[in-house]
């Protein structure tokens, strides 16, 4: 199986065998966006077009596999930057058609769910999944592969986007995650007080002092939804008030530490609340922000006895073709994928169910199959 990833600013390809083991992997990260402080979609698409053939050739060479030996081609078909997506989708469609092999469109976030199992065969359902990246922040209950129950999602900024924007406010390089993490390691998180948005009731639920009726969808979503725009604004105000708006390096590190601690506390607390509600102490982290060590350590330290945390290595937490190929294998084996004539940059997935039972007085609380797919919507 060949997997192709071009959703944002990584061009990646990987070759997996039928058992899901990585035979070859190549990743090209686009450094050109650093000077702009964020991804420029047109530049990203053009660079994918230049890089995709050599990146695929590198992955095939690493695997010592001729492309004529490929049995299927999987590609991240949604969501992402449309120009970037079209490069990967068009290339994958052409190769699949030329070779006469199945074309398997994959949802990018489903790919992140499959990343940990590439290194740990135990990273399989059931688990609570926290998917955190530059474009998504989602909390899912996953009783089995293909059955994704949405518990909460961001109401505004994704947490990865917040990391990038706070890094820009602090004068740190793009992408913001590594810079924030490094600065936070030097800083004092207690010097500046920053808010923890949408945390009312979370700790009482975790402690058992409060129970939760899933039929009360509004209360449940207040527990499990996320919001990071206010935290980002609080950082901007703090920077403006410190040392005349030009914080010293030590103050900058302290602000970074306070921001990271606040963001991690929100993510970890809501994830651990989901552990209490589902009764499942198996947690999977996916997405680029899952590489943050503070987030991993915080969740791991507070899991109940016998709990497990599954997270891919930093290289496989970032966007990569291996996770797309692994999700593609699942889709191929289950027979649940579009044919070559259905290929599109917005390839559909089976509806993602809401975790909340349908209520007769709240039609919006029904499963996502009655409306938009939660993954596609996010």
C-alpha positions in Angstrom: 0.0 0.0 0.0 1.3 3.4 -1.0 0.1 6.3 1.2 0.2 10.0 0.1 -0.2 13.0 2.3 -0.5 16.6 1.0 -3.2 18.3 3.1 -1.1 21.2 4.4 2.6 21.9 4.4 4.1 18.4 4.4 4.6 16.3 1.3 4.9 12.7 2.4 4.7 9.2 1.0 5.0 5.8 2.6 4.9 2.2 1.6 3.4 -0.4 4.0 3.1 -4.1 3.7 -0.2 -6.0 4.2 0.5 -6.3 7.9 0.7 -2.6 8.3 4.5 -2.4 8.8 6.3 0.6 7.4 8.7 -0.4 4.6 9.6 3.1 3.4 8.7 6.6 4.5 9.7 10.0 3.2 8.6 13.4 4.5 9.3 16.9 3.1 8.4 19.8 5.3 8.0 23.2 3.7 10.2 25.7 5.4 9.3 28.5 3.1 6.3 29.5 5.3 8.4 30.5 8.3 9.0 34.0 7.0 5.2 34.5 6.7 4.4 33.1 10.2 1.9 30.7 8.7 1.1 28.6 5.7 0.5 30.4 2.4 -1.9 28.0 0.5 -0.7 28.9 -3.0 2.9 28.4 -2.2 2.1 25.1 -0.4 0.3 23.7 -3.5 3.1 24.7 -5.8 5.7 23.1 -3.6 3.6 19.9 -3.3 3.5 19.7 -7.1 7.3 20.0 -7.3 8.0 17.6 -4.5 5.5 14.8 -4.8 7.3 12.7 -7.4 10.8 12.8 -5.7 9.1 12.2 -2.3 7.3 9.1 -3.6 10.4 7.9 -5.3 12.3 8.2 -2.1 9.7 6.2 -0.2 9.7 3.5 -2.8 13.5 3.4 -2.8 13.6 3.2 1.0 11.2 0.2 0.8 13.0 -1.3 -2.2 9.7 -1.6 -4.0 9.0 -0.9 -7.6 5.8 1.0 -8.2 4.5 -1.8 -10.4 4.4 -3.9 -7.2 2.0 -1.6 -5.5 -1.4 -3.2 -4.6 -3.3 0.0 -3.8 -2.9 3.7 -3.4 -4.3 5.7 -0.5 -4.4 9.4 -0.3 -5.5 12.0 2.3 -8.5 13.4 0.4 -10.0 15.7 3.0 -9.9 18.0 4.9 -7.2 20.5 4.1 -6.0 23.3 1.8 -7.9 22.6 -1.4 -4.9 23.3 -3.7 -2.7 21.1 -1.6 -5.2 18.3 -1.5 -5.7 18.4 -5.2 -2.0 17.7 -5.9 -2.1 14.5 -3.8 -5.5 13.4 -5.0 -4.8 13.9 -8.7 -1.4 12.2 -8.4 -2.9 9.2 -6.5 -5.8 8.8 -8.9 -3.4 8.9 -11.9 -1.1 6.3 -10.5 -3.9 4.0 -9.3 -5.5 4.2 -12.8 -2.2 3.6 -14.6 -1.5 0.5 -12.4 -5.0 -0.8 -12.3 -5.1 -0.9 -8.5 -7.6 0.4 -6.0 -7.7 4.1 -5.2 -8.5 4.6 -1.5 -9.4 8.1 -0.3 -8.8 8.6 3.4 -9.9 11.3 5.9 -6.8 13.1 7.2 -8.0 12.9 10.9 -8.8 9.2 10.6 -5.2 8.8 9.5 -4.0 10.4 12.8 -6.1 7.8 14.7 -4.1 5.1 13.0 -0.6 6.7 13.6 0.1 5.1 17.0 -0.7 1.6 15.9 2.2 1.8 13.4 4.5 1.6 16.4 2.4 -0.1 19.0 0.1 -3.0 18.0 -1.9 -2.4 21.3 -3.0 1.0 20.1 -6.4 -0.2 18.9 -10.0 0.4 20.2 -11.7 0.8 22.5 -10.2 4.2 23.5 -10.9 7.8 24.1 -9.2 9.8 21.3 -7.9 13.4 21.6 -7.1 14.7 18.1 -5.1 18.0 18.3 -3.6 19.8 15.4 -3.4 23.1 13.6 -6.8 22.7 12.2 -8.6 20.4 14.6 -9.3 19.9 18.3 -11.7 16.9 18.8 -12.5 14.5 21.6 -13.9 11.1 20.4 -15.1 7.9 21.9 -13.9 5.1 19.7 -15.4 1.7 20.6 -14.1 0.1 17.4 -12.4 1.2 14.1 -14.8 3.1 11.9 -17.1 3.9 14.8 -16.2 7.4 15.9 -18.4 9.1 18.5 -17.9 12.9 18.8 -17.9 14.1 22.4 -16.5 17.6 22.0 -14.7 19.9 19.6 -13.4 23.4 19.5 -15.9 26.2 19.2 -13.3 28.6 17.7 -9.5 28.2 17.3 -7.9 24.8 17.1 -5.3 24.3 19.8 -2.4 24.0 17.2 -3.6 27.3 15.7 -3.5 28.9 19.2 0.1 27.7 19.7 1.1 29.2 16.3 -0.6 32.5 17.0 0.8 32.8 20.6 4.2 32.0 19.2 3.8 34.9 16.7 2.7 37.2 19.6 5.8 36.2 21.5 8.1 36.6 18.5 8.8 32.9 18.3 9.3 31.1 14.9 6.7 29.2 13.0 5.5 26.5 13.6 4.8 27.6 17.1 4.6 24.3 18.9 8.3 23.5 19.3 9.1 27.1 20.1 6.5 27.4 22.8 7.5 24.1 24.3 11.2 25.1 24.4 10.4 28.5 25.9 8.0 27.0 28.4 10.7 24.7 29.6 12.8 27.7 30.7 9.9 29.7 32.1 7.9 30.0 35.3 4.2 29.1 34.6 3.0 30.6 37.9 4.2 34.2 37.2 1.2 35.1 34.9 -2.4 34.0 35.5 -4.1 32.9 32.3 -7.7 31.6 31.9 -8.8 28.0 31.5 -11.8 28.3 29.1 -14.9 26.1 29.4 -13.7 24.3 32.5 -16.8 24.7 34.6 -17.9 21.3 36.0 -15.0 19.4 34.5 -13.1 18.8 37.8 -16.3 17.9 39.7 -17.1 15.3 37.0 -13.7 13.8 37.2 -13.8 13.6 41.0 -17.2 12.0 41.1 -18.9 14.9 42.8 -21.0 15.4 39.7 -22.7 13.0 37.4 -23.5 13.6 33.7 -26.6 12.7 31.9 -25.7 12.3 28.2 -29.2 13.2 27.2 -28.5 16.7 28.5 -26.6 17.5 25.4 -26.0 21.2 26.2 -24.4 20.4 29.6 -22.4 17.6 28.1 -21.0 19.8 25.3 -20.1 22.5 27.8 -18.0 19.9 29.6 -16.3 18.4 26.5 -16.1 21.3 24.0 -13.0 23.5 23.8 -12.3 27.2 23.3 -8.9 28.8 22.8 -9.6 32.2 21.3 -10.0 33.8 24.8 -6.7 32.2 26.0 -4.9 33.6 22.9 -6.4 37.0 23.6 -5.3 36.9 27.2 -1.8 36.2 26.1 -1.9 39.2 23.8 -3.1 41.4 26.6 -0.5 40.1 29.0 2.3 40.8 26.5 1.0 44.4 25.9 1.0 45.0 29.7 4.5 43.6 30.5 7.5 45.9 30.3 5.9 48.4 28.0 4.8 45.7 25.5 8.3 44.5 24.9 8.8 41.6 27.3 12.3 40.5 28.1 13.4 37.0 27.1 12.7 35.7 30.6 9.2 37.3 30.7 8.6 35.8 27.3 9.5 32.4 28.6 7.2 32.8 31.6 4.3 33.8 29.4 5.0 30.8 27.1 5.0 28.5 30.2 1.8 30.0 31.5 0.1 29.5 28.1 1.3 26.0 27.7 0.2 25.0 31.2 -3.3 26.5 30.6 -3.7 24.8 27.2 -2.5 21.4 28.5 -4.6 21.6 31.6 -7.8 22.1 29.5 -6.9 19.4 27.0 -5.9 16.9 29.7 -8.8 17.6 32.1 -11.5 17.2 29.5 -9.8 14.0 28.1 -9.7 12.5 31.6 -13.3 13.5 32.2 -14.1 11.5 29.1 -12.3 8.6 30.6 -14.6 8.8 33.7 -17.8 9.0 31.6 -16.9 6.2 29.1 -15.4 4.0 31.7 -12.5 3.4 29.4 -9.0 4.2 30.7 -7.3 3.8 27.3 -6.4 7.2 25.7 -5.0 7.8 22.2 -3.4 11.1 21.2 -3.2 12.1 17.6 -2.2 15.1 15.6 0.8 17.4 15.6 0.2 18.8 19.1 0.2 15.3 20.4 4.0 15.5 20.2 4.0 18.0 23.1 5.7 16.3 26.0 3.8 18.2 28.7 0.5 17.1 27.3 1.6 13.5 27.1 3.0 13.6 30.7 0.0 15.3 32.1 -2.5 12.7 30.8 -0.3 9.7 31.5 0.3 10.9 35.1 -3.4 11.1 35.9 -4.8 8.0 34.2 -6.3 5.5 36.7 -4.4 2.3 37.5 -4.2 0.0 34.5 -4.8 2.9 32.1 -2.8 3.3 28.8 -1.8 6.2 26.8 -1.1 5.7 23.1 0.8 8.3 21.1 3.0 8.1 18.1 6.6 9.2 18.0 7.0 12.9 17.1 7.8 12.0 13.5 4.6 10.0 13.1 2.6 12.6 15.0 3.2 15.1 12.3 1.4 14.7 9.0 2.8 11.7 7.1 2.0 9.2 4.5 2.4 6.2 6.8 -0.7 7.0 8.8 -2.7 7.6 5.5 -1.5 4.2 4.2 -2.5 2.5 7.5 -5.9 4.0 7.4 -6.1 3.1 3.8 -5.4 -0.5 4.6 -8.3 -0.6 7.1 -10.6 1.0 4.5 -9.5 -1.4 1.8 -9.9 -4.5 4.0 -13.3 -3.4 5.2 -14.4 -2.7 1.6 -15.5 0.8 2.7 -13.9 3.2 0.2 -14.7 5.0 -3.0 -13.9 3.7 -6.4 -11.7 5.5 -9.0 -14.7 7.2 -10.6 -15.6 8.7 -7.2 -12.2 10.2 -6.4 -12.5 13.8 -5.1 -10.6 16.2 -2.8 -13.6 16.0 -0.4 -14.0 12.2 -0.3 -16.8 11.2 2.1 -16.5 9.0 5.1 -19.2 7.1 6.9 -21.1 9.5 9.3 -19.5 10.1 12.6 -22.0 9.5 15.3 -22.7 12.0 18.1 -21.9 10.5 21.5 -25.1 12.0 22.8 -28.3 10.0 22.6 -31.1 11.5 20.5 -33.6 13.5 22.5 -37.2 14.0 21.4 -37.0 17.7 22.4 -33.6 18.3 20.8 -33.5 17.2 17.2 -29.9 18.5 16.9 -28.8 15.9 19.5 -29.3 13.0 17.1 -26.4 11.1 15.4 -24.4 12.8 12.8 -25.8 10.4 10.2 -28.9 12.7 10.3 -26.8 15.6 9.4 -23.2 16.4 8.5 -20.4 14.1 9.3 -18.6 15.4 12.4 -15.2 14.7 11.0 -16.0 16.3 7.7 -17.7 19.3 9.4 -14.7 19.8 11.6 
